[in-house]
Amino acid sequence: MTSSETSKKSGDSATKTRTGEAKPLGARARARAEVTAAIKDEARRQLADEGAAKLSLRAVARELGMVSSALYRYFPSRDDLLTALIVDAYDSLGAAAETAHARAVRAEAKPRERWVAVCRAVREWALAHPHEYALIYGSPVPGYTAPQTTVGPASRVGLLLITIVREAVQGPGVHVPRMDEALRDEAERLAADLAPDLPPAVVAALVAAWSQLFGLVSFEVFGQFNRIVEDRPVFFEHAVSQLALGVGLMDD
């Protein structure tokens, strides 16, 4: 699902009553959702053409045939629009990873296979949405600071990887990696913040693996593998499988 599809789905979705039953949106709410989706779609087109640093509310309004003052009722500033696009991108990526994980669970895949499935979904999403990937994992946008509201969506893939390892600990077990004593204090802090129920050495390895996953994806999306790695799908599968071993997910 693309981010534009995600935003449209969000705009088209119904509200829910206290009993959980769907309640259709009113005409005004539907109209607002449709305009919001159109603004985001045009902004994404400009991201692809010009990059995030040149995103302009006036240019978006002009392309949509709106006056700027009307668009400001939806997004008061460029930063508000950027934040909405960033949240959509993180949520779209997270949803792709979670869908792949759910499919692997239904297939009764082993923890290491589930890990690889999630990583594969991250790569596939990034290659299908390079400009949105660049927005969330590329160069920082000058003058923009991401607000706290982006933290939850940005955490979805990382939390999913933690879930896979946690369930492995509770099931077939993991091989706790060796850890230098110099890292112990930092590893214990990371464990306390991210996963207090997991061994600190495992959490430290998880954080390293998470960063290496996105390093692999970024090298491919941004062209650093050009004229170096030719069979990139095979190389990627091997690399993320090794990352799984590094966090203690065993073959058996």
C-alpha positions in Angstrom: 0.0 0.0 0.0 1.4 3.4 -1.0 1.4 6.4 1.3 -1.2 8.1 -0.9 -3.3 4.9 -0.6 -2.8 5.0 3.1 -3.9 8.6 3.4 -6.9 8.0 1.1 -7.9 5.0 3.1 -7.6 7.1 6.3 -9.7 9.8 4.7 -12.3 7.4 3.5 -12.6 5.4 6.7 -15.6 5.7 8.9 -15.7 6.8 12.5 -16.7 4.3 15.0 -19.5 4.3 17.6 -19.0 3.2 21.2 -20.0 -0.3 20.2 -17.3 -0.4 17.6 -19.7 -0.3 14.6 -18.7 1.9 11.6 -20.4 5.3 11.4 -20.2 7.0 8.0 -18.4 10.3 7.9 -20.5 13.4 7.2 -20.3 15.3 3.9 -18.1 18.0 5.4 -15.7 15.5 6.9 -15.5 13.5 3.7 -14.8 16.7 1.7 -12.0 17.7 4.1 -10.5 14.2 4.0 -10.5 14.3 0.2 -8.8 17.8 0.0 -6.3 16.7 2.6 -5.4 13.6 0.5 -5.1 15.7 -2.6 -2.8 18.1 -0.9 -0.6 15.3 0.3 -0.6 13.6 -3.1 0.6 16.9 -4.8 3.2 17.4 -2.1 4.5 13.9 -2.7 4.7 14.7 -6.4 6.8 17.8 -5.6 9.0 15.7 -3.3 9.8 13.5 -6.3 10.4 16.4 -8.6 12.1 19.0 -6.3 13.1 17.3 -3.0 11.8 18.0 0.5 13.9 21.1 1.0 12.0 22.9 -1.9 8.5 21.8 -0.8 6.3 24.9 -0.9 2.7 25.4 0.4 2.2 28.1 -2.2 3.3 25.8 -5.0 1.1 23.0 -3.8 -1.9 25.4 -3.6 -1.1 26.7 -7.1 -1.0 23.2 -8.6 -4.3 22.3 -7.0 -6.0 25.5 -8.0 -6.4 26.7 -4.4 -5.6 30.0 -2.9 -2.8 29.8 -0.2 -5.1 31.0 2.5 -7.4 28.0 1.9 -4.6 25.5 2.0 -3.4 27.0 5.4 -6.7 25.8 6.9 -5.5 22.2 6.3 -1.8 22.7 7.0 -0.8 25.9 8.8 2.9 25.6 7.7 5.2 23.7 5.5 6.5 21.9 8.6 3.0 20.7 9.4 2.7 19.3 5.9 6.1 17.7 6.1 5.2 16.1 9.4 2.0 14.6 7.9 4.0 13.2 5.0 6.6 11.8 7.3 4.1 10.1 9.5 2.3 8.7 6.5 5.6 7.3 5.1 6.6 5.7 8.4 3.1 4.2 8.8 3.1 2.9 5.3 6.5 1.3 5.8 5.4 -0.1 9.2 2.2 -1.5 7.7 4.2 -3.3 5.0 6.6 -4.8 7.5 3.7 -5.9 9.8 1.8 -7.4 6.9 4.9 -9.5 5.9 5.3 -10.6 9.5 1.7 -11.6 9.9 2.0 -13.6 6.6 5.1 -15.4 7.9 3.4 -16.2 11.2 0.4 -17.7 9.4 2.9 -19.8 7.5 4.4 -21.0 10.8 7.8 -19.6 9.8 10.7 -19.8 12.3 11.9 -16.6 14.0 14.8 -16.2 11.7 12.6 -16.6 8.6 10.1 -14.1 10.1 13.0 -11.6 10.6 14.1 -12.0 7.0 10.5 -11.5 5.8 10.2 -8.3 7.7 13.6 -7.0 6.4 12.6 -8.0 2.8 9.4 -6.0 3.1 11.4 -2.9 4.3 13.6 -3.2 1.2 10.7 -3.7 -1.2 8.8 -0.8 0.2 11.8 1.5 0.0 12.5 0.5 -3.6 8.8 1.1 -4.5 8.8 4.5 -2.7 12.3 6.0 -3.1 11.2 9.6 -2.6 9.2 8.9 0.6 12.1 6.7 1.9 14.5 9.6 1.2 12.1 11.9 3.2 12.4 9.7 6.3 15.9 8.2 6.0 17.7 10.6 3.7 19.4 14.0 4.4 17.7 16.2 7.0 15.4 18.9 5.7 17.0 22.3 6.4 15.1 24.2 9.1 12.8 21.3 10.0 12.8 19.4 13.3 10.6 16.4 13.5 8.1 16.6 16.4 7.3 13.9 19.0 4.3 12.7 16.9 6.7 11.1 14.4 8.3 8.8 17.1 5.6 6.2 17.3 5.3 5.7 13.5 9.1 5.7 13.2 9.3 2.9 15.8 7.1 0.4 14.1 9.7 -1.6 12.3 12.1 -1.6 15.2 9.4 -2.7 17.6 8.5 -5.5 15.2 12.1 -6.8 15.2 12.1 -6.7 19.0 8.9 -8.7 19.0 10.4 -11.4 16.8 13.4 -11.8 19.1 11.2 -11.6 22.3 9.0 -14.4 21.0 12.1 -16.4 20.1 13.4 -16.0 23.6 10.0 -17.3 24.9 9.9 -20.2 22.4 12.9 -21.9 20.8 15.4 -19.6 22.5 18.2 -17.4 21.3 22.0 -17.6 21.4 23.0 -14.6 23.5 25.8 -12.9 21.6 29.1 -12.1 23.3 29.5 -8.5 24.5 32.6 -6.5 25.4 32.5 -5.5 29.1 33.1 -1.9 28.0 29.6 -1.9 26.4 27.8 -3.3 29.4 26.6 0.0 30.9 25.2 1.2 27.6 23.7 -2.1 26.8 21.9 -2.2 30.1 20.6 1.3 29.5 19.3 0.3 26.1 17.6 -2.7 27.5 16.0 -0.7 30.2 14.6 1.8 27.6 13.7 -0.6 24.8 13.1 -4.2 26.1 13.7 -4.8 29.8 12.7 -8.4 29.4 15.6 -9.2 27.0 19.3 -9.7 27.8 21.3 -6.5 27.4 23.6 -8.1 24.9 20.7 -9.1 22.7 19.2 -5.6 22.8 22.6 -4.0 21.9 22.8 -6.4 19.0 19.3 -5.5 18.0 20.0 -1.8 17.8 23.1 -2.5 15.7 21.1 -4.8 13.4 18.3 -2.3 13.0 20.8 0.4 12.0 22.6 -2.0 9.6 19.3 -3.0 8.0 18.5 0.6 7.0 22.2 1.1 6.0 21.8 -1.8 3.5 18.5 -0.4 2.2 19.9 3.2 2.0 23.0 2.0 0.1 20.7 0.5 -2.5 18.1 3.2 -2.7 20.7 6.0 -2.9 23.0 4.3 -5.4 26.0 3.4 -3.3 25.8 -0.2 -4.5 26.0 0.8 -8.2 28.9 -1.1 -10.0 29.6 -2.9 -6.8 26.7 -5.3 -5.9 25.0 -6.8 -8.9 22.6 -9.5 -7.5 21.2 -7.2 -4.9 18.2 -9.3 -3.8 20.5 -12.3 -3.0 23.1 -10.1 -1.3 20.4 -8.5 0.8 18.8 -11.8 1.9 22.3 -13.1 2.9 23.1 -9.9 4.8 19.9 -9.7 6.8 20.1 -13.4 7.6 23.5 -12.8 9.1 22.0 -9.9 11.1 19.4 -12.4 12.5 22.2 -14.7 13.6 24.0 -11.7 15.2 21.0 -11.0 17.5 20.8 -14.7 18.4 18.1 -16.1 16.2 19.2 -19.7 15.5 18.6 -21.8 12.4 16.9 -24.5 14.4 
